[in-house]
Amino acid sequence: MQLPTEPVGLDAALGIAYDEVGPDRVVASWTVDERHLQPFGLVHGGVYCSVVESTASFGAALWFGDRGKVVGVANHTNFLRGAGAGRMTATATPIHRGRSQQLWLVEIADNDGRAVARGEVRLQNLSA
């Protein structure tokens, strides 16, 4: 499976960097700036949802490999702590990988290791 080596699309627009990429774990990070903030100066929840979706999808696609494609069918992201600056790190790991679906957990932490968001993404495996 040929996946991009540099962020593309929304990941690129948000400045997401992939620090570790594999079928069992994906780690991405970004430095919060103005493009990530909602009007009250906190990271917009949509940023967290996007990072959760991207990291889980990347890992799921690597695991499914040449057997086909994966598509997200549900994204449940909870916002745990407000943040308006600093470096954020998202870590995605699989909870379940089956014949037809996968479930991934993504935990996002700030510079101090405090949880700021946590999400689960359910993905459908589409055979080639």
Helices and strands as residue ranges (DSSP letters): H 9-14, E 17-21, E 26-31, G 34-36, H 45-64, G 65-67, E 68-79, E 87-97, E 101-109, E 115-127
